[in-house]
Amino acid sequence: KPVVHVPEKFPEVRINRALIKEYGENKKTREFIRSYVNRVREIIKALEERNKTIENVVKKILARQEDFMRYEEAGLKPLTLKEIAREVGVAESTVSRIVSKKYIQMPSGVYPLKHFFTSGMDTSSGERVSDESVKAKIRDMIEAEDKTRPLTDTVIERKLNESGVKISRRTVTKYREQLGLGPVNLRRK
């Protein structure tokens, strides 16, 4: 089971107890010190809540992408910020800020947390598959094709639809271009 560790448990807030005691005994500064200590406690509590929220969001992401964590070739499952926000009980914008500019270290490398969010498409069985896994299928089909008779986007569309992935030819073209793979006339040898 993956371990979640939030290393940025900062800033560390410390109170000089000797000064607090000294100023707390003085009638002129007693009320200010009480107010000051209460504000510092609120800051500490807010920082603890922040770290707990980050940890909860990361745990939910890892739980949803568990197959990918164990075996990257399994591909990512479709996942949105909204879904994680609903599960954690925070606003979608909070999840967006949490995953922004934050990374996760895995045995295979370091990934931005945003990497784990991907849209998806329906299959004929009613399941959803991620765009990334569909792109991987398209890449695999093109890599395995007969270079003297490469697959057209229409043929790739038909094969994906036959395998249960509901996709249009235009989407196949878009994904092929995103993968940096040329059209059929440029792939023919």
Disulfide bonds with the S-S distance in Angstrom:
none
